[in-house]
Amino acid sequence: MSDVQADIRKMVDDNRVILFMKGTAQQPMCGFSFRAVEVIRRLGVPFVTVDVLSDPAIRDGIKTFSSWPTIPQLYIDGQFIGGSDIVMEMYESGELQKMLAAG
């Protein structure tokens, strides 16, 4: 495992809810990241964000880590959940709320 992959694994393992995104929670740099942040905020759970724009190695590495080509990427309890569209669908169906309540 490369250093970047090990760093990503540690971040995912150390944070119950982590969003790899473009920008920060306070200043998302794309609409998809903004939407993902807003969904998580509505649920009122603590979460951590990682700005992939500030680190090209993380930006490329997270795509390999998850085998998912786009950003943002949400992880809950060490599990890759998906990108913005999947997060929104899970929120609308109530599945995301159940997942977060279980932890």
CYANA upper distance limits for C-alpha pairs under 8 A (distance plus 0.5 A):
  1 MET  CA      5 GLN  CA      6.51
  1 MET  CA      6 ALA  CA      6.77
  2 SER  CA      6 ALA  CA      6.63
  3 ASP  CA      7 ASP  CA      6.54
  4 VAL  CA      8 ILE  CA      6.65
  4 VAL  CA     57 ALA  CA      7.25
  4 VAL  CA     58 ILE  CA      7.07
  4 VAL  CA     61 GLY  CA      6.82
  5 GLN  CA      9 ARG  CA      6.58
  5 GLN  CA     61 GLY  CA      6.83
  5 GLN  CA     62 ILE  CA      8.17
  5 GLN  CA     65 PHE  CA      7.00
  6 ALA  CA     10 LYS  CA      6.68
  7 ASP  CA     11 MET  CA      6.80
  8 ILE  CA     12 VAL  CA      6.66
  8 ILE  CA     58 ILE  CA      7.93
  8 ILE  CA     61 GLY  CA      8.28
  8 ILE  CA     62 ILE  CA      7.53
  8 ILE  CA     65 PHE  CA      8.20
  9 ARG  CA     13 ASP  CA      6.50
 10 LYS  CA     14 ASP  CA      6.34
 11 MET  CA     15 ASN  CA      6.69
 11 MET  CA     18 ILE  CA      8.39
 12 VAL  CA     16 ARG  CA      7.89
 12 VAL  CA     17 VAL  CA      8.46
 12 VAL  CA     18 ILE  CA      7.11
 12 VAL  CA     75 TYR  CA      7.30
 12 VAL  CA     77 ASP  CA      8.28
 12 VAL  CA     78 GLY  CA      5.90
 13 ASP  CA     77 ASP  CA      7.80
 13 ASP  CA     78 GLY  CA      5.91
 15 ASN  CA     47 PHE  CA      8.08
 15 ASN  CA     48 VAL  CA      7.47
 15 ASN  CA     77 ASP  CA      7.97
 15 ASN  CA     78 GLY  CA      8.37
 16 ARG  CA     47 PHE  CA      7.83
 16 ARG  CA     75 TYR  CA      8.17
 16 ARG  CA     76 ILE  CA      5.98
 16 ARG  CA     77 ASP  CA      5.27
 16 ARG  CA     78 GLY  CA      7.39
 17 VAL  CA     46 PRO  CA      7.65
 17 VAL  CA     47 PHE  CA      5.37
 17 VAL  CA     48 VAL  CA      6.86
 17 VAL  CA     74 LEU  CA      7.88
 17 VAL  CA     75 TYR  CA      6.30
 17 VAL  CA     76 ILE  CA      5.14
 17 VAL  CA     77 ASP  CA      7.08
 18 ILE  CA     47 PHE  CA      6.11
 18 ILE  CA     48 VAL  CA      5.23
 18 ILE  CA     49 THR  CA      6.10
 18 ILE  CA     50 VAL  CA      8.05
 18 ILE  CA     74 LEU  CA      6.46
 18 ILE  CA     75 TYR  CA      5.87
 18 ILE  CA     76 ILE  CA      7.20
 19 LEU  CA     47 PHE  CA      7.95
 19 LEU  CA     48 VAL  CA      6.78
 19 LEU  CA     49 THR  CA      5.22
 19 LEU  CA     50 VAL  CA      6.79
 19 LEU  CA     72 PRO  CA      7.21
 19 LEU  CA     73 GLN  CA      6.17
 19 LEU  CA     74 LEU  CA      5.03
 19 LEU  CA     75 TYR  CA      6.89
 20 PHE  CA     49 THR  CA      6.24
 20 PHE  CA     50 VAL  CA      5.25
 20 PHE  CA     51 ASP  CA      6.80
 20 PHE  CA     52 VAL  CA      6.95
 20 PHE  CA     62 ILE  CA      8.37
 20 PHE  CA     71 ILE  CA      7.36
 20 PHE  CA     72 PRO  CA      5.90
 20 PHE  CA     73 GLN  CA      5.65
 20 PHE  CA     74 LEU  CA      6.98
 21 MET  CA     28 PRO  CA      8.15
 21 MET  CA     33 SER  CA      6.06
 21 MET  CA     49 THR  CA      7.27
 21 MET  CA     50 VAL  CA      6.54
 21 MET  CA     51 ASP  CA      5.85
 21 MET  CA     52 VAL  CA      6.38
 21 MET  CA     71 ILE  CA      6.32
 21 MET  CA     72 PRO  CA      4.85
 21 MET  CA     73 GLN  CA      7.14
 22 LYS  CA     28 PRO  CA      6.58
 22 LYS  CA     29 MET  CA      5.74
 22 LYS  CA     30 CYS  CA      6.83
 22 LYS  CA     33 SER  CA      6.62
 22 LYS  CA     51 ASP  CA      5.84
 22 LYS  CA     52 VAL  CA      6.10
 22 LYS  CA     53 LEU  CA      6.18
 22 LYS  CA     71 ILE  CA      7.64
 22 LYS  CA     72 PRO  CA      7.34
 23 GLY  CA     27 GLN  CA      6.32
 23 GLY  CA     28 PRO  CA      4.93
 23 GLY  CA     29 MET  CA      5.21
 23 GLY  CA     30 CYS  CA      8.13
 23 GLY  CA     33 SER  CA      8.23
 23 GLY  CA     50 VAL  CA      8.43
 23 GLY  CA     51 ASP  CA      5.45
 23 GLY  CA     52 VAL  CA      7.70
 23 GLY  CA     53 LEU  CA      7.02
 24 THR  CA     28 PRO  CA      5.58
 24 THR  CA     29 MET  CA      8.01
 24 THR  CA     49 THR  CA      7.05
 24 THR  CA     50 VAL  CA      7.65
 24 THR  CA     51 ASP  CA      6.28
 25 ALA  CA     34 PHE  CA      8.12
 25 ALA  CA     37 VAL  CA      6.69
 25 ALA  CA     49 THR  CA      7.14
 28 PRO  CA     33 SER  CA      6.33
 28 PRO  CA     34 PHE  CA      5.71
 29 MET  CA     33 SER  CA      7.50
 29 MET  CA     34 PHE  CA      7.94
 30 CYS  CA     34 PHE  CA      6.75
 31 GLY  CA     35 ARG  CA      6.62
 32 PHE  CA     36 ALA  CA      6.81
 32 PHE  CA     71 ILE  CA      8.41
 32 PHE  CA     72 PRO  CA      7.30
 32 PHE  CA     84 SER  CA      6.06
 33 SER  CA     37 VAL  CA      6.71
 33 SER  CA     71 ILE  CA      7.97
 33 SER  CA     72 PRO  CA      6.02
 33 SER  CA     84 SER  CA      7.42
 34 PHE  CA     38 GLU  CA      6.71
 35 ARG  CA     39 VAL  CA      6.79
 35 ARG  CA     84 SER  CA      7.16
 35 ARG  CA     88 MET  CA      8.46
 36 ALA  CA     40 ILE  CA      6.89
 36 ALA  CA     72 PRO  CA      7.89
 36 ALA  CA     83 GLY  CA      8.32
 36 ALA  CA     84 SER  CA      5.81
 36 ALA  CA     87 VAL  CA      7.20
 36 ALA  CA     88 MET  CA      7.79
 37 VAL  CA     41 ARG  CA      6.58
 38 GLU  CA     42 ARG  CA      6.68
 39 VAL  CA     43 LEU  CA      7.22
 39 VAL  CA     87 VAL  CA      8.12
 39 VAL  CA     88 MET  CA      7.43
 39 VAL  CA     91 TYR  CA      7.66
 40 ILE  CA     44 GLY  CA      7.34
 40 ILE  CA     45 VAL  CA      7.39
 40 ILE  CA     47 PHE  CA      8.29
 41 ARG  CA     45 VAL  CA      7.33
 43 LEU  CA     97 GLN  CA      7.49
 45 VAL  CA    100 LEU  CA      8.33
 51 ASP  CA     55 ASP  CA      7.91
 52 VAL  CA     56 PRO  CA      7.11
 52 VAL  CA     58 ILE  CA      6.35
 52 VAL  CA     59 ARG  CA      5.13
 53 LEU  CA     59 ARG  CA      7.18
 55 ASP  CA     59 ARG  CA      6.76
 56 PRO  CA     60 ASP  CA      6.67
 57 ALA  CA     61 GLY  CA      6.19
 58 ILE  CA     62 ILE  CA      6.24
 59 ARG  CA     63 LYS  CA      7.55
 60 ASP  CA     64 THR  CA      7.34
 61 GLY  CA     65 PHE  CA      6.51
 62 ILE  CA     66 SER  CA      6.67
 63 LYS  CA     67 SER  CA      6.06
 63 LYS  CA     68 TRP  CA      5.68
 63 LYS  CA     69 PRO  CA      5.76
 63 LYS  CA     70 THR  CA      7.37
 63 LYS  CA     71 ILE  CA      8.43
 64 THR  CA     68 TRP  CA      7.51
 64 THR  CA     69 PRO  CA      8.41
 66 SER  CA     80 PHE  CA      7.35
 70 THR  CA     83 GLY  CA      7.58
 71 ILE  CA     83 GLY  CA      6.94
 71 ILE  CA     84 SER  CA      8.49
 72 PRO  CA     83 GLY  CA      5.84
 72 PRO  CA     84 SER  CA      6.80
 73 GLN  CA     80 PHE  CA      7.87
 73 GLN  CA     81 ILE  CA      7.82
 73 GLN  CA     82 GLY  CA      6.01
 73 GLN  CA     83 GLY  CA      5.29
 73 GLN  CA     84 SER  CA      7.87
 74 LEU  CA     80 PHE  CA      6.63
 74 LEU  CA     81 ILE  CA      5.95
 74 LEU  CA     82 GLY  CA      6.15
 74 LEU  CA     83 GLY  CA      6.86
 74 LEU  CA     87 VAL  CA      8.17
 75 TYR  CA     79 GLN  CA      5.71
 75 TYR  CA     80 PHE  CA      4.96
 75 TYR  CA     81 ILE  CA      5.92
 75 TYR  CA     82 GLY  CA      8.05
 76 ILE  CA     80 PHE  CA      7.20
 76 ILE  CA     81 ILE  CA      7.31
 76 ILE  CA    100 LEU  CA      8.20
 77 ASP  CA    103 GLY  CA      8.25
 81 ILE  CA     86 ILE  CA      8.05
 81 ILE  CA     87 VAL  CA      7.73
 82 GLY  CA     86 ILE  CA      6.04
 82 GLY  CA     87 VAL  CA      6.82
 83 GLY  CA     87 VAL  CA      6.58
 84 SER  CA     88 MET  CA      6.66
 85 ASP  CA     89 GLU  CA      6.67
 86 ILE  CA     90 MET  CA      6.56
 87 VAL  CA     91 TYR  CA      6.60
 87 VAL  CA     96 LEU  CA      7.85
 88 MET  CA     92 GLU  CA      6.62
 89 GLU  CA     93 SER  CA      6.69
 90 MET  CA     94 GLY  CA      6.58
 90 MET  CA     95 GLU  CA      5.49
 90 MET  CA     96 LEU  CA      5.54
 91 TYR  CA     95 GLU  CA      6.64
 91 TYR  CA     96 LEU  CA      5.51
 91 TYR  CA     97 GLN  CA      7.10
 94 GLY  CA     98 LYS  CA      6.97
 95 GLU  CA     99 MET  CA      6.74
 96 LEU  CA    100 LEU  CA      6.73
 97 GLN  CA    101 ALA  CA      6.54
 98 LYS  CA    102 ALA  CA      6.69
 99 MET  CA    103 GLY  CA      7.62
